[in-house]
Amino acid sequence: HGVLPWIWLRSELRFRDATAVAPVERSRFERLWLRGFPWAHTVSSAAVFAYQALYALEVTDVWSPALHALGLRVVRRMPEQPRPEAAELRVRLLDAARGLPGKVMWLTFYVLQFTQWWRQRRDALQPHRSQRVPPPPPPVLPYQDVYLPLAADAKATPRLVPLPLDRTLCALCQRVRRNPALSCSGFAFCYPCLVRHVRDAGCCPVTGRPMDALHIRRIRDGL
């Protein structure tokens, strides 16, 4: 009587041990076990639920597949009162009507219990399927939609530029700063890049503050 539960317990422990092993280190038997045991577990649970539901509906006198395999039956013994033969059909109908709410309640209870169990174990019972990692979203620059009004001598509508995370890069050319210079707002750029931007846009590339080439301050090494 205790052999079947012991075998089932050992099978679950074997499944948990195989799950804990890294996929690249699993043996062929462990991979087959991980694929087959969830289906066997689902079929077994469904069979137990079907047996218990049929027993609750008084369709069968077998409580579970294990008891069926052992040849055991669960029999209900209720005392019966002698009834007249003329009222036999009426009494049966009344008994069935009185017992219907209880049967519906037990059936609802088993359905809810099975649903709760399935929600808790569905990730472990379903075969593992690797999913592709979605591509990252495109980067959104904080100033890409910000335009400044045209300066008097501007050739095109200027656009603000974001500051790079690396403080050694020029925000205009996105390269390491060479021959650095400061704008009127105190931000450092490559001198040729800053002169070109100021002549074209007439403003600071980061803040949009109006300026011209006379406002540029060179940074001399060693000072």
KAGI-V701240 format. One record per backbone hydrogen bond with DSSP energy under -0.5 kcal/mol. CO is the residue of the C=O (numbers start at 0). NH is the residue of the N-H. E is the energy in kcal/mol with one decimal. If there is no record, write none. Layout:
# KAGI-V701240
co->(CO | CO)
nh->(NH | NH)
e->(E | E)
This chain:
# KAGI-V701240
co->(1 | 2 | 3 | 4 | 5 | 6 | 7 | 8 | 9 | 10 | 11 | 12 | 13 | 14 | 15 | 16 | 17 | 21 | 21 | 22 | 26 | 27 | 28 | 29 | 30 | 31 | 32 | 34 | 35 | 36 | 37 | 38 | 39 | 40 | 41 | 42 | 43 | 44 | 45 | 46 | 47 | 48 | 49 | 50 | 51 | 52 | 53 | 53 | 54 | 60 | 60 | 63 | 64 | 65 | 66 | 66 | 67 | 72 | 74 | 75 | 83 | 84 | 86 | 87 | 88 | 89 | 90 | 91 | 92 | 93 | 94 | 95 | 96 | 98 | 99 | 100 | 101 | 102 | 103 | 104 | 105 | 106 | 107 | 108 | 109 | 110 | 111 | 112 | 113 | 114 | 115 | 116 | 117 | 120 | 121 | 138 | 140 | 142 | 144 | 145 | 150 | 157 | 164 | 165 | 167 | 169 | 174 | 177 | 178 | 179 | 180 | 181 | 182 | 186 | 188 | 189 | 190 | 191 | 192 | 193 | 194 | 195 | 196 | 196 | 197 | 199 | 199 | 201 | 203 | 204 | 208 | 211 | 212 | 215 | 216 | 217 | 219)
nh->(5 | 6 | 7 | 8 | 9 | 10 | 11 | 12 | 13 | 14 | 15 | 16 | 17 | 18 | 19 | 20 | 20 | 24 | 25 | 25 | 30 | 31 | 32 | 33 | 34 | 35 | 36 | 38 | 39 | 40 | 41 | 42 | 43 | 44 | 45 | 46 | 47 | 48 | 49 | 50 | 51 | 52 | 53 | 54 | 55 | 56 | 58 | 59 | 57 | 62 | 73 | 67 | 68 | 69 | 70 | 71 | 70 | 74 | 76 | 77 | 86 | 87 | 90 | 91 | 92 | 93 | 94 | 95 | 96 | 97 | 98 | 99 | 100 | 102 | 103 | 104 | 105 | 106 | 107 | 108 | 109 | 110 | 111 | 112 | 113 | 114 | 115 | 116 | 117 | 118 | 119 | 120 | 121 | 124 | 125 | 140 | 143 | 145 | 146 | 159 | 153 | 147 | 166 | 168 | 176 | 173 | 169 | 190 | 190 | 218 | 188 | 216 | 185 | 182 | 180 | 193 | 194 | 195 | 196 | 197 | 198 | 199 | 200 | 201 | 201 | 154 | 155 | 210 | 207 | 160 | 203 | 214 | 215 | 217 | 181 | 219 | 222)
e->(-1.2 | -2.5 | -2.4 | -2.3 | -2.3 | -1.9 | -2.0 | -2.2 | -2.2 | -2.1 | -2.4 | -2.4 | -2.1 | -1.9 | -1.7 | -0.6 | -0.6 | -1.3 | -0.6 | -0.8 | -2.2 | -2.3 | -2.5 | -2.3 | -1.3 | -2.4 | -2.5 | -0.5 | -2.2 | -2.9 | -2.3 | -2.5 | -2.4 | -2.5 | -2.5 | -2.2 | -2.4 | -2.6 | -2.4 | -2.5 | -2.5 | -2.4 | -2.5 | -2.2 | -2.3 | -1.9 | -2.9 | -0.9 | -1.3 | -0.5 | -2.8 | -2.0 | -2.4 | -1.7 | -0.6 | -2.8 | -0.7 | -0.7 | -0.5 | -0.7 | -0.5 | -1.2 | -2.3 | -2.0 | -2.2 | -2.3 | -2.5 | -2.5 | -2.3 | -2.4 | -1.9 | -1.0 | -0.6 | -1.9 | -2.5 | -2.4 | -2.5 | -2.5 | -2.5 | -2.3 | -2.3 | -2.1 | -2.4 | -2.3 | -2.5 | -2.3 | -2.4 | -2.2 | -2.4 | -2.1 | -1.5 | -1.7 | -1.5 | -2.0 | -2.1 | -0.6 | -1.1 | -1.4 | -0.6 | -1.1 | -1.0 | -1.6 | -0.7 | -1.6 | -2.3 | -2.1 | -3.2 | -0.9 | -1.8 | -2.0 | -2.6 | -1.9 | -1.4 | -2.1 | -2.3 | -2.8 | -2.5 | -2.2 | -2.2 | -2.6 | -2.2 | -1.7 | -3.5 | -0.7 | -1.2 | -1.4 | -0.6 | -1.3 | -1.5 | -2.3 | -2.0 | -1.6 | -1.1 | -0.5 | -3.1 | -0.6 | -1.3)
